[in-house]
Amino acid sequence: MNDTRRAEQPRESTRRQALAAGAGLLGTGLAGCLGGGASGETGSNGSDSDDGPVAVASFFSFYDFGRKIARDTPIDVKNLVPTGLHGHGWEPNASVTREIIEADAFVHVGEGFQPWADRAIQTLEDDDVDTQLINVRENVELISLAETLDEEEEGVGEDRGKDPHFWLDPQRAKKSVDSITEGFVDLAPDHEDTLRENAATYKSDVLEQIDRDYRTIFEEADRDVVQLAAHNAFQYVGNRYGVRMRPLVVNLAASGDVKPSDITEAKEVIEANDIEYVANGVFESRRPAKQLVAETPVTAYFPVTPYAGVREDWVENNWGYEEIAYEINMPTFDVVVGNKTPAEAGPEGWAEQWRNFE
């Protein structure tokens, strides 16, 4: 935020407060069945300032990128999605709209992926609120949807026919880091050097290393197919590293229904590829995974997540994209492709904690 805008803040704050107070006008659009408020998580950016710019994020992955970029600057980054909920299917109440109105920037995933975010953006634009919009999907090349996609689902917004889960590919995730960085430089131009240095370090030291380690896992694999008792969110991993991701829930939403034909196809994949372990979404139903364990040679399921939400213990341990990659996804992929036994994968106690987790 530049000095000129800060000088105008009292007028704008008054207007924002009025709009926030009337955010109930969005109630029919934003009040969802879950009715949760924001998580209240803030970024560990090392700032001692309480009056710096505030950026709110509609999705955990980009909240985490944002807080890493903003480290040692006055920018405060907040995650809007409550702990324990999946960031794709969540529908917030009007309190979240108030947070967006009052924020200096709104980090979002682009049109069509989170309908509540689209409605909030429309409200900002209709009411001429100057919350800066940072679209993390800008300049990202999306891949076509998997052939297993539900035929009723065509994609998202202006990218219909494309898969939106690009952040699972560390190389594409770099583009979102770039977009967030540019937005944050506009918020705090006096801290441009720090913001750009943080972003460059995160891309080189974290995302590049994750990319290398994922590549090693799949290059060493005994098989090139992964059966997921989860929704269709991992095609970017398959596309980047040459592995076939077979989702049990064939649409893009984590809440999608599992059909009997989906179970039948999964059984065929399991038998044809001699699969002993499958991957199940941390924030998704366990029932289909348990059915596969009961009705096929599969002996256990282990966790994967598209970084769309966080558990309470992950928050307590300050886990972000990097930690979840190494503590959850990579050990499971090592197991399900046959590189390691569950006892060999992950940190000590990982197999006991996550084998057929509830």
C-alpha positions in Angstrom: 0.0 0.0 0.0 1.5 3.3 -1.0 1.6 6.5 1.1 -1.0 8.3 -1.0 -3.6 5.6 -0.5 -2.8 5.3 3.2 -3.6 9.1 3.5 -7.0 8.4 2.0 -7.6 5.4 4.2 -10.1 7.1 6.7 -12.6 7.9 3.9 -12.2 4.4 2.3 -12.4 2.7 5.7 -15.7 4.4 6.4 -17.1 3.3 3.1 -15.8 -0.2 3.5 -17.2 -0.5 7.0 -20.6 0.5 5.6 -20.4 -2.1 2.9 -19.1 -4.7 5.3 -22.0 -4.0 7.7 -24.3 -4.6 4.7 -22.6 -7.8 3.6 -25.8 -9.7 4.6 -27.1 -8.6 1.2 -24.9 -11.4 -0.1 -26.5 -13.8 2.3 -28.4 -15.8 -0.3 -25.2 -16.2 -2.4 -22.6 -16.7 0.3 -24.4 -18.4 3.1 -23.6 -22.1 2.6 -24.7 -25.3 4.2 -21.5 -25.4 6.3 -21.9 -21.8 7.5 -18.4 -21.5 8.7 -16.5 -18.3 9.3 -12.8 -17.7 8.5 -10.1 -19.7 10.1 -8.3 -16.7 11.5 -4.9 -18.1 10.5 -2.3 -15.4 9.7 1.0 -15.7 8.0 4.3 -16.1 9.9 5.9 -13.3 8.0 8.1 -12.0 10.8 6.5 -8.6 10.8 6.1 -6.6 14.0 3.6 -4.2 12.4 -0.1 -4.3 13.3 -1.2 -1.7 10.8 0.3 -3.0 7.5 -1.6 -4.1 4.5 -3.9 -7.2 4.9 -4.2 -9.8 2.2 -6.9 -12.6 2.5 -6.7 -15.8 0.5 -9.5 -18.0 -0.7 -7.4 -21.2 -0.8 -4.9 -22.7 1.6 -2.1 -23.2 -0.9 -2.0 -19.6 -2.0 -2.3 -18.4 1.6 0.8 -20.4 2.3 2.6 -19.0 -0.7 1.6 -15.5 0.3 2.8 -15.8 3.8 6.2 -17.1 2.6 6.5 -14.2 0.1 5.5 -11.6 2.7 8.0 -12.8 5.4 9.8 -9.8 7.0 7.4 -7.3 5.5 4.4 -5.5 7.0 1.9 -7.5 4.9 -0.4 -9.7 7.0 -1.7 -12.8 5.1 -4.9 -14.5 6.2 -6.5 -17.8 5.2 -10.2 -17.5 4.8 -11.0 -21.3 4.7 -11.6 -22.8 8.2 -9.4 -25.5 9.5 -10.6 -29.0 8.6 -12.6 -28.0 5.5 -11.8 -28.5 1.9 -11.2 -25.3 0.0 -13.1 -26.3 -3.2 -16.5 -27.3 -1.9 -16.7 -24.9 1.1 -19.5 -22.3 1.1 -18.9 -19.5 3.7 -21.3 -17.2 5.4 -21.4 -13.4 5.0 -18.7 -12.8 7.6 -16.1 -13.8 5.0 -17.4 -11.2 2.6 -16.8 -8.6 5.3 -13.2 -9.8 5.7 -12.7 -9.5 1.9 -14.2 -6.0 1.8 -12.0 -4.8 4.7 -8.8 -6.4 3.2 -6.3 -4.6 1.0 -6.0 -7.6 -1.3 -7.9 -10.7 -2.1 -5.9 -13.7 -3.4 -8.2 -16.0 -5.4 -8.0 -19.0 -7.8 -9.7 -17.4 -10.8 -13.2 -17.5 -12.1 -15.4 -20.6 -11.7 -13.4 -22.6 -9.2 -15.0 -21.2 -6.0 -18.4 -19.7 -6.7 -18.5 -17.8 -3.4 -15.3 -16.1 -4.3 -16.7 -15.1 -7.7 -19.8 -13.6 -6.0 -17.6 -11.7 -3.5 -15.5 -10.3 -6.4 -18.6 -9.3 -8.2 -19.7 -7.4 -5.1 -16.4 -5.6 -4.8 -16.6 -4.5 -8.5 -20.3 -3.5 -8.3 -19.7 -1.4 -5.2 -16.3 0.0 -6.4 -14.4 -1.3 -3.4 -10.7 -1.0 -4.0 -9.6 -4.3 -2.6 -6.9 -5.4 -4.9 -7.7 -8.7 -6.8 -4.8 -11.1 -7.2 -5.6 -14.0 -9.6 -3.2 -16.8 -9.0 -4.3 -18.6 -12.2 -3.2 -15.8 -14.4 -0.6 -16.8 -17.0 -0.9 -20.5 -16.0 -1.2 -23.0 -18.9 -4.0 -25.5 -17.9 -4.2 -29.0 -19.2 -7.4 -30.6 -20.7 -9.6 -32.4 -18.3 -9.1 -36.1 -17.9 -11.2 -38.4 -20.0 -12.6 -39.8 -16.8 -14.3 -36.5 -16.0 -18.0 -36.5 -15.4 -19.6 -35.5 -18.7 -21.8 -33.0 -17.0 -18.8 -31.0 -15.8 -17.1 -28.8 -18.4 -14.5 -27.0 -16.4 -14.3 -23.6 -14.8 -15.1 -20.0 -15.9 -13.1 -18.8 -18.9 -11.1 -22.0 -18.8 -14.0 -24.4 -19.5 -12.7 -27.8 -20.6 -9.5 -27.3 -18.5 -8.5 -28.8 -15.2 -8.1 -26.1 -12.5 -5.8 -28.0 -10.0 -2.6 -26.6 -11.5 -0.9 -25.9 -8.1 -0.2 -29.6 -7.7 2.5 -29.2 -10.4 5.3 -27.3 -8.7 6.4 -25.8 -11.9 3.0 -24.3 -12.6 2.8 -23.3 -8.9 5.7 -20.9 -9.6 3.4 -18.8 -11.8 1.1 -18.3 -8.9 4.0 -17.3 -6.7 4.9 -14.7 -9.4 1.3 -13.3 -9.5 1.1 -13.0 -5.7 4.5 -11.3 -5.6 3.4 -8.7 -8.2 0.3 -8.0 -6.2 2.2 -7.7 -2.9 4.7 -5.3 -4.5 1.8 -3.1 -5.3 0.6 -3.3 -1.7 4.0 -2.6 -0.1 6.3 -1.0 -2.8 8.9 0.0 -0.1 9.5 -3.7 0.5 9.8 -4.8 -3.1 13.3 -6.2 -2.8 12.3 -8.4 0.2 9.2 -9.6 -1.5 11.0 -10.5 -4.7 13.9 -12.2 -2.8 11.5 -14.2 -0.7 9.6 -15.3 -3.8 12.8 -16.3 -5.7 14.0 -18.3 -2.7 10.8 -20.1 -2.3 10.7 -21.1 -6.0 14.3 -22.2 -6.1 14.6 -23.8 -2.6 11.1 -25.3 -2.1 9.2 -25.7 -5.4 12.3 -26.8 -7.4 13.2 -29.3 -4.7 9.6 -30.7 -4.5 9.7 -31.1 -8.3 13.0 -33.0 -8.2 11.8 -35.3 -5.4 8.5 -36.0 -7.1 10.3 -36.8 -10.3 12.6 -39.3 -8.4 9.6 -41.1 -6.9 7.9 -41.7 -10.2 11.0 -42.4 -12.2 11.9 -45.2 -9.7 8.4 -46.6 -9.6 7.6 -50.2 -10.3 4.3 -49.2 -11.9 2.9 -46.1 -13.7 -0.6 -46.1 -12.4 -2.0 -44.9 -9.1 -5.5 -45.8 -7.9 -7.0 -42.9 -6.0 -10.0 -43.4 -3.7 -10.4 -39.6 -4.1 -11.7 -37.0 -6.5 -10.2 -35.9 -9.8 -7.5 -33.5 -8.5 -4.2 -35.1 -9.2 -3.9 -35.1 -13.0 -1.2 -32.4 -13.0 1.0 -34.7 -11.0 0.3 -37.4 -13.6 0.9 -35.0 -16.5 4.2 -33.7 -15.1 5.7 -37.0 -14.1 4.3 -39.5 -16.5 2.0 -41.5 -14.2 -1.6 -42.4 -14.7 -3.8 -41.1 -11.9 -7.1 -43.0 -11.7 -9.5 -41.1 -9.5 -12.5 -43.0 -8.0 -14.6 -39.8 -7.9 -14.5 -38.8 -11.6 -15.6 -35.2 -11.3 -13.7 -32.2 -10.0 -15.6 -31.7 -6.7 -14.4 -33.6 -3.6 -18.1 -34.1 -2.7 -18.8 -36.0 -5.9 -20.7 -39.3 -5.7 -19.1 -42.7 -6.2 -21.1 -44.8 -8.7 -21.1 -48.6 -8.7 -19.5 -48.4 -12.2 -16.6 -46.4 -10.6 -16.0 -49.2 -8.1 -16.1 -51.8 -10.9 -13.5 -49.8 -12.9 -11.3 -49.4 -9.9 -11.4 -53.1 -9.2 -10.3 -53.8 -12.7 -7.4 -51.4 -12.4 -6.3 -52.9 -9.1 -6.3 -56.4 -10.4 -4.7 -55.6 -13.7 -1.8 -53.7 -12.0 -1.4 -55.9 -8.9 -2.1 -52.9 -6.6 -1.8 -53.5 -2.9 -2.3 -49.9 -1.6 -4.5 -47.0 -2.8 -4.5 -43.3 -1.9 -7.5 -41.6 -0.2 -8.2 -37.9 0.2 -7.6 -36.6 3.7 -10.8 -34.5 3.5 -12.9 -36.9 1.6 -15.1 -39.9 2.5 -13.4 -43.0 3.7 -16.2 -45.3 2.6 -15.1 -46.0 -1.0 -11.5 -46.7 0.2 -12.8 -49.1 2.8 -15.0 -50.8 0.2 -11.9 -51.3 -2.0 -10.0 -52.8 1.0 -12.9 -55.1 1.7 -13.6 -56.3 -1.9 -10.2 -56.3 -3.7 -6.6 -57.4 -3.0 -5.9 -53.9 -1.6 -4.8 -54.1 2.0 -4.8 -50.5 3.0 -5.3 -46.9 2.0 -3.0 -44.0 2.8 -3.4 -40.2 2.6 -3.1 -37.7 -0.2 -4.4 -34.1 -0.4 -4.5 -31.4 -3.1 -3.4 -28.9 -0.5 -7.0 -27.6 -0.3 -7.4 -27.6 3.4 -5.6 -28.3 6.7 -6.1 -30.3 9.8 -5.8 -28.8 13.3 -2.5 -30.6 14.0 -1.1 -29.3 10.7 -1.9 -25.8 11.8 -0.3 -26.4 15.2 2.8 -27.7 13.5 2.7 -24.7 11.1 2.7 -27.0 8.0 2.4 -25.4 4.6 2.6 -26.6 1.0 6.1 -27.9 1.5 5.5 -29.8 4.7 2.3 -31.4 3.4 4.1 -32.5 0.3 6.8 -34.3 2.3 4.7 -35.5 5.2 1.6 -36.6 3.4 1.7 -36.9 -0.4 5.2 -38.1 -1.1 5.2 -41.0 1.4 1.9 -42.2 0.0 3.0 -42.0 -3.6 6.2 -43.9 -2.7 4.0 -46.6 -1.2 1.3 -46.8 -3.8 3.7 -47.0 -6.8 5.7 -49.7 -5.0 8.9 -47.9 -4.2 8.7 -48.5 -0.4 6.7 -50.5 2.1 4.5 -48.4 4.4 7.0 -49.0 7.2 9.8 -47.5 5.1 7.9 -44.4 4.0 7.6 -41.1 5.7 8.8 -40.1 9.1 8.9 -42.5 12.1 5.4 -43.6 12.9 3.9 -42.5 9.6 2.5 -45.9 8.6 0.9 -46.4 12.0 -0.7 -43.0 12.0 -2.0 -43.0 8.4 -2.7 -46.7 7.5 -6.5 -46.8 6.9 -6.9 -43.5 8.7 -10.2 -42.2 10.0 
